[in-house]
Amino acid sequence: MGDLSVFVGEWEELKKDGFDEMASALGLPADKIGMYKEAKTTIDYVLEGDTWKINVGRKGDPASAKTFKFKLGEGYESADLDGTPMQSLVKADGPTLNEEHTFGEGRLKGAQMAITRWIEGDNMMVKTAMCGHSMVSTYKRV
């Protein structure tokens, strides 16, 4: 396993490449498209022993903040940015974090989303894939 401590700290989303195409292909409602497109996601990773804590939300919206705890390779309950419940699993592959999420309810119930995170220079790159479509987000360390 690579040095995953490179993820520890606060990150802020800079841009999303491929969002419009993915949102259209998934048939997201207009209100969700607007919310996701305008949202600048913030992520704060904390590592305490073998337990990870992730604080995630939308910049400027404290009410959107959610905190999840997990251990690599063990399932946990989480939620999407809009609050939709998901069953989640995070695994490490060298210096990369691979996430598997399954939506628990709503229009996307049972749908699976895969997220891959890696570090490039001073940025965290995040590829999100779902239903045969993908997008890449770039985050900067805060």
FIVO-184159 format. One record per residue (C-alpha): x, y, z; residue number from 1. Coordinates in steps of 0.001 Angstrom, whole numbers. Example, Ala and Ser with C-alpha at 12.3 -4.5 7.8 and 13.67 -1.06 7.14 Angstrom:
// residues 2
[pt [12300,-4500,7800],1]
[pt [13670,-1060,7140],2]
// end
This chain:
// residues 142
[pt [0,0,0],1]
[pt [1291,3463,-901],2]
[pt [1508,6380,1477],3]
[pt [-2139,7331,1909],4]
[pt [-1273,10130,4344],5]
[pt [-1040,12380,1260],6]
[pt [-4864,12577,1381],7]
[pt [-4972,13886,4966],8]
[pt [-6042,17509,5170],9]
[pt [-8586,19857,3649],10]
[pt [-9442,19958,-40],11]
[pt [-11662,22233,-2122],12]
[pt [-13041,21418,-5549],13]
[pt [-11762,23625,-8374],14]
[pt [-13503,22188,-11433],15]
[pt [-15545,19309,-12841],16]
[pt [-14788,17996,-16340],17]
[pt [-17552,15963,-17982],18]
[pt [-20278,16904,-15504],19]
[pt [-22884,18075,-18040],20]
[pt [-22634,14915,-20126],21]
[pt [-22825,12661,-17080],22]
[pt [-25779,14542,-15545],23]
[pt [-27668,14416,-18834],24]
[pt [-26984,10701,-19328],25]
[pt [-28188,9932,-15784],26]
[pt [-31364,11952,-16319],27]
[pt [-30862,14050,-13189],28]
[pt [-33719,16470,-12408],29]
[pt [-32985,20136,-13150],30]
[pt [-32834,21112,-9461],31]
[pt [-30211,18418,-8776],32]
[pt [-28199,19398,-11864],33]
[pt [-28074,22992,-10673],34]
[pt [-27123,22035,-7127],35]
[pt [-24337,19647,-8181],36]
[pt [-23012,21910,-10940],37]
[pt [-22743,24978,-8712],38]
[pt [-21498,23090,-5652],39]
[pt [-17839,23369,-4783],40]
[pt [-17320,20290,-2659],41]
[pt [-15027,20503,348],42]
[pt [-13416,17421,1837],43]
[pt [-11362,17047,5000],44]
[pt [-9612,13715,5585],45]
[pt [-8406,12783,9080],46]
[pt [-6596,9517,9839],47]
[pt [-6805,8250,13426],48]
[pt [-4960,4920,13682],49]
[pt [-6633,2724,11056],50]
[pt [-9887,4726,11087],51]
[pt [-10490,7418,8509],52]
[pt [-12807,10331,9163],53]
[pt [-14077,12290,6194],54]
[pt [-15926,15582,6528],55]
[pt [-17633,16475,3260],56]
[pt [-19949,19298,2245],57]
[pt [-20504,22225,-73],58]
[pt [-18365,25356,288],59]
[pt [-20324,28131,1981],60]
[pt [-23119,25780,3119],61]
[pt [-22390,24562,6683],62]
[pt [-25736,22731,6797],63]
[pt [-24522,20424,3994],64]
[pt [-21550,19138,6035],65]
[pt [-21569,15446,6882],66]
[pt [-18995,13338,8704],67]
[pt [-18386,9649,8026],68]
[pt [-15952,7216,9617],69]
[pt [-14619,4117,7897],70]
[pt [-11828,1584,7815],71]
[pt [-10302,494,4537],72]
[pt [-11973,-2647,3229],73]
[pt [-14980,-2409,5582],74]
[pt [-18435,-1272,4495],75]
[pt [-20099,1756,6083],76]
[pt [-23192,3915,5666],77]
[pt [-22760,7262,3948],78]
[pt [-24793,9739,1904],79]
[pt [-24512,11638,-1346],80]
[pt [-24193,15455,-1305],81]
[pt [-27983,15728,-1505],82]
[pt [-28410,13415,1500],83]
[pt [-29388,10247,-400],84]
[pt [-28245,7247,1703],85]
[pt [-25555,4962,291],86]
[pt [-23712,1827,1318],87]
[pt [-20018,2493,822],88]
[pt [-16669,729,766],89]
[pt [-13192,2252,392],90]
[pt [-10117,249,-601],91]
[pt [-6539,1282,-1240],92]
[pt [-4579,319,-4331],93]
[pt [-1088,1674,-3819],94]
[pt [-1404,5462,-3499],95]
[pt [-4989,5432,-4826],96]
[pt [-8299,5313,-2936],97]
[pt [-11052,3343,-4697],98]
[pt [-14604,3835,-3462],99]
[pt [-17712,1797,-4222],100]
[pt [-21094,3342,-3409],101]
[pt [-24577,1835,-3827],102]
[pt [-27594,4139,-3583],103]
[pt [-30097,2973,-971],104]
[pt [-33249,4767,-2045],105]
[pt [-34877,7152,-4479],106]
[pt [-34700,7238,-8253],107]
[pt [-31193,5761,-8259],108]
[pt [-31904,2976,-5737],109]
[pt [-29485,118,-6339],110]
[pt [-27321,2121,-8767],111]
[pt [-23592,1895,-8208],112]
[pt [-21062,4693,-8316],113]
[pt [-17290,4178,-8391],114]
[pt [-14915,6918,-7290],115]
[pt [-11137,6827,-7711],116]
[pt [-8952,9386,-5932],117]
[pt [-5267,10047,-6524],118]
[pt [-2765,12858,-6014],119]
[pt [-1129,14727,-8913],120]
[pt [1342,17327,-7692],121]
[pt [-596,19644,-5360],122]
[pt [-4004,18457,-6564],123]
[pt [-6297,15599,-5686],124]
[pt [-7908,14139,-8794],125]
[pt [-11288,12402,-8472],126]
[pt [-12827,10262,-11202],127]
[pt [-16511,9473,-10670],128]
[pt [-18065,6739,-12829],129]
[pt [-21694,5664,-12907],130]
[pt [-23955,3912,-15427],131]
[pt [-21246,3889,-18108],132]
[pt [-20399,7605,-17806],133]
[pt [-17656,9441,-15952],134]
[pt [-16363,12830,-14944],135]
[pt [-13128,14072,-13363],136]
[pt [-12948,16683,-10599],137]
[pt [-9832,18559,-9553],138]
[pt [-9343,19599,-5911],139]
[pt [-6715,21879,-4380],140]
[pt [-5351,21571,-877],141]
[pt [-6658,24336,1381],142]
// end
